[in-house]
Amino acid sequence: MSPQQKIIIIGPAYPLRGGGIATFNERLAKEFIDEGFDTTIYTFSYQYPSFLFPGKTQYSSEAAPDNIPIKIKINSVNPLNWIKVGKELKKINPDIIVVRYWLPFMGPCLGTILRIIKKNRHTHIVCIADNVLPHEKRPGDKMFTRYFVKPVDGFITMSEKVFADLKQFVKNKPVKLVPHPLYDNFGPIISKQAARKKLGISEEDKVILFFGFIRKYKGLDILLRAFKRVIASRKIENLKLLIAGEFYEDEKNYDQLLNDVQIKNSLILHTHFISNSDVKYYLCAADCVIQPYRSATQSGVTPLAYHFEIPMIVTNVGGLPSMVADKKVGLIAEPNAESIAKKIVEYFELGEDFFLPYLKEEKKKFSWKVMVNAILN
């Protein structure tokens, strides 16, 4: 393909906060730009109504990413805006549109924009599907997804679960499974000592990290019950659970567990939005990252752990086990407190050094170049 080809990425990006999808889009754009493509992101001027966004703010307080053209154009709830944006992109005549799909609510907006673009009879549309059916189901999910997929020419998924879900809606279009690339845009690995000094955590502590937005499907309540079992067993000295991320549901649901006298003094609570510039401190301070999810497609936390070379404990749900080889880069538990507690103990019995050689080797598979080539192909 000609290096002068024009690529538009449609999806969240700055000034929206750098959650997983926004961060991904910006890093993907950088890869295309580095390879010589004329690349622009079209993001949202209005993304979510309040009932879909339980966090404190949708907007970033950090500086814009360097050298990535971002146009703030799309209003997710205004059909007149969809027509205007569709006509603008049709006229620009890009060679490839890369569109993110993570929530059926976006189906009418994105599906309409894409239909208008397709009238130019030139642009190829590739969807990177994070979710096809959401974790929290709502009326209209299937109808909105059917509307969205029709103008798309091909699909990339990053987990077998989404691949299977997509096959319910797409019969005769190419679908490719590509592993989630590593987030390497949060800075280099720093020493555990420096990271813990920044966060005020003792070098003597053994730290397991729960990282990311707190939502029911992510199983923090299961983890807290598991953690209580481990503390009660007294098998691991100086064990701490670092919880880093903003509540995306009612914090009161967790009050009783977080204030349990048996574990309260062993919890380190940083339950606010973690800015991109601080991500490295949390990952590098941890001995282990834990994902106690009830359900999952893929997870943006796994590529983070790979980048910072932190072993993982994940539950045997969705796409998590396919990226975390058991007893190589981490351990796989069942999504219940007893199993997770056993794996925490087993992890510290084996020790971090047991996992690191596998982790360093395995991370080589997850490059952004692989993702770019899959889109171009």
N, C-alpha and C positions, 0 to 999 in steps of 0.2 A: 504494500500500500504506500501511496505517496506520503512523504513526511509533511506535506502541506495540507493534509486533510483536516477538515473542520469537525470538531467534536464538541457537543453540548452535553453536559451532565445535568439532569434535572433531579433535584432533591435538596434536603436540608444542608445548609452551609452557613458560614459566618454572615450576618451577626447572630444567627441562632446559636445557642450554646452547643459546645462541642461534645454532645453525647456521641455514641458509637457511630451513627449513620453520618452525621455532619463531619466528624473526624475522618471517616472512611472516604467520603466524597472529596474532601480537600486533598487527602493523600493520593487518591486515584488521579485527580486532576494534575497534581505535581508530577506523577509518573508519566502521564501522557505528554505534558509540556516538556519534561526532560528528554523524551524520545522524539521531540520535534513537531508535535501536533498542535494545531491552533485550537486551544481548549478553553471553554468558559463554563462556569456553573451558573445555572438559573435556580435561585432559591426562593423562599417564601417571604413575602411581605407580611402575610398573615398565615400562620401554619395551623394552629389548633384553637378551637373554641375551648373555653375553660373546663368543660366537663371531660375533655380528653387529655388535659394537661394538669395533673395534680401537683406539680412542682411549684416553686416560688416564683421563678421567672423563666421565660423562654429565651432570654437574650444573654449573650456573652459579655463579660466585663473586661475581656482580654483584647489585645491588639489583633487586627485582621491578619490572616496568614499572608506571608510575603509572596508577591509575584504570581498570584492566582486570580484571574479576572472572575469576579462574582457579581451577578446582576440580581438585585432584590426585586422580584417581579410578580410572583404568583400568590394569589389570594385563594385559599383552599375552599372558600364557601361562596364565592361570587362568580356565577356563570358568565357574566359579561367580561370579567377579567380573564376567564379561561379562553374565551374566543379571541380576545385581544392578544394574549400571549401566544396562542396557537398560530394566529396570523403572522405575528412578528417572527416566530421561529420558522414558519413555512417560507417566509420571504428570505430569511438568512440562508436557507437551503443547506443545512449542515449535512455532512456525509454520514455521520453516526450520531444518534441520540442514545445516551446511556441514562435510563430512568430507574430510580429506586422505587421499590414497592414493599412497604412494610406494614401497611394498615389499610383495610378495605375502605375506611372512611375517605381515603384519598382517591379511590377508584373513579368516581364521577369527574373530579377535577382533572386528574392526569389522563384519564381515558379520552376526555373531550379534547384536551390540548393535542394529544398524539394523533387523533383522527384528523384534525385540521392540518397538522404537519404532513401527514401521509399524502395529502392531495398534491404535494409538489412532485410526487412520483420519482423521488430521488433518495430521500433520507431512509437509512436503515435504522430500525429501533431495536435496541437490546435492553432488556430489563434485568437488573440484578434484584432478585426477589429474596428479601430477608424473611418475610412471613407471607404466606398466602391466606391462611386462616389464623387469626390472631390468638394470643394467649387468653384474652378476655373476650369471649364471643358476644356479638351484638346482632340484632335483627338487620338484615340487608347485607351481611358480609359476603355471602356467595353471589348475590346479584351484582354487587359493586365490583367484585373481582372478575366476574364474567365480562362485565362492561370494559374493564381495564385491559384485559389480556388480548382483546380482539385485534387492535391495531399494532400489537407488538410482533416483531419478526422472529425473535429468538430470546431465550432466557438463560440466565446463569443463577444457580442456587449454590449455597455454601454449606448445605447439610442434606443428608439423605431424607430427612423428615420433610423439608420444604420441597424437595424433588418429588417425593411421593404425593404430597398435597397438590402440587402444581399439575400433576398428571390427571387430576380430576377435571381440570379446566382446559387443558391444552392437549390436543391429540396429534396434530400434524405439523408441529413446529419444533425446531431444535431446542433441546434443553440440555445444558451441560453442568455437571457438578464440579465446582472449583473450590479448593480449600480457602477459607478466610485468610487473606495475607496478614503478615505481622504488622502490628502498629509500631513502626520504628520512628515515628515523628514526635515522640515525647522525650527525646533526649537520650543520651547514652546511659548505660548501667553505671550506677554510683555505688560506693561501698555501703555495706549494711551499717557500718559504724556512722557514716556521714548522714545516711537517711534517718537513722534512729535519733541522732542528735537533733536534726531538724524537727522531728515530730515529738521529741521529749520522751522517747521510749528507752528503757534500760537495755544495755547490751547483754545483760544476763537473761532477759526474758526469751521464752520461746513463743513466737508470734505466728498465729494463723490469721489470714486476712480474708474478710468478706468485702468485696469491692463492687461498687456500682449502685444504681438506683434500687431502692428497696420496694419490691412489689411482691404480691402474694406468691406468684409462681416461682420466685427465686428462693423460697424456703428458709428465710432467716429464722422463722420460729422453730423449724425442725432443727436447724443448727444450734440454736440456743439450748434446746432440750438435750441434744447430743453433747454439747459443751459441758452442761451440768453433770452428765454422767462421767465424763472424763475427769472433771475436777473432783467429783466425789470418790473416784477410784484412786486418786493420789498417785497415779502411775507416772505423771509428767510434772516435774517441778517448774515453777515460774511460768506456767502456761498462760498466755494472754490471747484474747480474741479481739482483733482490731476490726471494727465495723466502720467502713468509709464509704459514704454515699448518702444521697438525699432520700428521704421518705417520699415515695410516690403512692402512698396510701395512708390511712389514718394511723399516726404514730401510737395512738392509744391502744391499738390492737396488740402492741408489743410491750406495753408498760409493765405488766405483771412479770413477764419473762426477764426484761432488762433490769428490773429491781429486785429480782430473787437474791436473797442475802448470800446464798451459796456461791453465786458467780459474779455478783455486782462489782466486787473489787478486782476481778480478773478481766473486766471488759474495758476496752479503750474505744470510746464513742466519738467519731468524727462524722456525725450524721448531717452533713451539709453537702452541697454540690462541690465536687473536687475539680478544681480548675486544671486545665491541660498542663500548666507549668508545674503543678504539684504532684501529678500522677506518679512520676518516677520515685518520689520519696516514699509513697505508700507501698509500691511494689517492691522496691529494694529494701525496705525495712522488714519485710515478711520472710519467715522461714518457709512458708507454704501458703498458696492461694486456695481457698475452698469455695466450691460452687455447689451448694446443697439443693439444687433446683428440683421442684416438683415436675416441671415440664420444660422443654427447651427445643429450639430449632438449632441455631448455632449461637455461640456467645462471643461477644467482643472482648470479654475478660481473658479468654484462653489465648488469643494472639498477643495480648499484653504480657501475660505470664511468660509465654515463649520468648518474647523480645527481651525481657529483663531476666530470663533464665531462672524463673522461680517455679519449682515443682508444684503440682496441683493435686487436690482431691476433688473429684467431680462425681455427680450421681449418674446412674445408668439410665439416662433419659435423653430422648431426642438425638441431636448430633454431638453431644458432649463426648461420649466414649470414643467416637471415631477419630477425634483429634488428640486424645490423651491415652496413649498406650499404657495399659495397666502394668504396674511394677517396672516401668521404663521411664516415662516422663511424669508419672504420678500414680495415684491409686483411684480405683473406681468403687464407689459405695452404692448401695441401694438407697432410695430416697426416704429413709426413716432414721430416727434418732439413734437406734441401737447400732445399725450398720455404720453410720457416719462416725459415731464415737469409737468404734473398733478401728476404723481406718485412720483416725487421728492418732491413736496410740501406735498403730503399726507404722505410720509414717515416721514418727520420732524414734521408734526402735530401729528402723532402717537407716535413718539419717539423711540429710540433704545431699551429701556427697554420693550416695547410692544412685541418685537420679540424674545428677548433673551431666555426666558423659552422654547419656541418651538424649537429654534435652538439647544440648549444644549441637548434636548431630541432626536431630529431627527438625529443628527450626529452619534448617537450610531449605526445606521443601516449600516454605510458605512465602514466596516472593511476590511483589507487586507486578513484576514483569510477566509472571504466569497469568495473572488476572487480565492484564492489558492484552496479551496475546490471545486469550480466550475470547475477549470481546471482539477483537479484530477478525478472528477466524469465524 
